[in-house]
């Protein structure tokens, strides 16, 4: 018998990444922390980090530095708050986001 694997939506993956960043507080999160927390490959991590930066949901602390650290922007914090609301609302109806 084959097990059906539940796939995450892109929105869920982005939210997982942002939660990992938020979870590190004022320290910010490095790429490895985000990669493990969101369970991503390096290629997908890079792609999604670029997208989150482009959409101004996260920012890179010091882009010229060798050690990268990411932080949520105010827009990113608002996105996460709204995502949690949508998540709770949809779960109340038995729908996964």
C-alpha positions in Angstrom: 0.0 0.0 0.0 1.2 3.5 -0.8 0.9 6.3 1.6 -0.5 9.5 0.4 2.0 12.3 1.1 0.6 15.6 2.0 2.2 18.4 0.1 2.5 21.9 1.5 1.3 24.8 -0.5 3.7 27.6 -1.4 2.0 29.9 1.1 2.5 27.3 3.9 6.2 27.0 3.0 6.7 30.8 3.0 4.8 31.0 6.3 7.0 28.2 7.8 10.1 30.1 6.7 8.8 33.3 8.2 7.9 31.5 11.4 11.5 30.2 11.7 12.8 33.8 11.3 10.3 35.1 13.8 11.2 32.4 16.3 14.7 33.7 16.5 13.5 37.1 17.7 15.9 40.0 17.5 18.8 37.7 16.7 17.4 37.0 13.2 17.7 33.6 11.5 20.5 32.3 9.3 19.8 30.3 6.1 20.6 26.9 7.8 18.1 27.5 10.6 15.4 28.5 8.1 16.3 25.5 5.8 15.9 23.0 8.6 12.8 24.6 10.2 11.0 24.8 6.9 12.3 21.4 5.6 13.6 22.7 2.3 16.3 22.0 -0.2 19.0 24.6 -0.6 17.8 25.6 -4.1 14.2 26.1 -2.9 15.4 28.0 0.1 17.3 30.4 -2.0 14.4 30.9 -4.4 11.9 31.6 -1.6 14.3 33.9 0.3 14.7 36.0 -2.8 11.0 36.1 -3.3 10.3 37.1 0.3 12.9 39.8 0.1 11.5 41.1 -3.2 8.0 41.2 -1.7 9.5 43.1 1.3 8.3 40.5 3.8 11.8 39.8 5.1 15.1 41.7 4.9 18.7 40.6 5.0 20.7 42.2 7.8 23.9 42.8 6.0 23.8 41.6 2.3 27.5 42.3 1.8 28.6 40.1 4.7 29.5 36.5 4.5 27.2 35.5 7.3 23.6 36.1 6.3 20.9 36.8 8.8 17.2 37.5 8.0 14.6 39.4 9.8 10.9 39.9 9.4 9.7 43.3 8.2 6.6 44.9 9.6 4.9 43.8 6.4 6.1 40.3 7.1 4.8 40.3 10.6 1.4 41.5 9.3 1.4 38.7 6.7 2.0 36.1 9.4 -0.8 37.5 11.6 -3.2 37.3 8.7 -2.0 33.9 7.6 -2.7 32.5 11.1 -6.2 34.0 11.0 -6.9 32.4 7.6 -5.4 29.1 8.9 -7.7 29.0 11.9 -10.7 30.0 9.9 -10.1 27.3 7.2 -9.5 24.7 9.9 -12.8 25.4 11.4 -14.4 24.2 8.2 -12.0 21.3 7.8 -10.0 22.8 5.0 -6.2 22.9 5.0 -4.4 25.9 3.7 
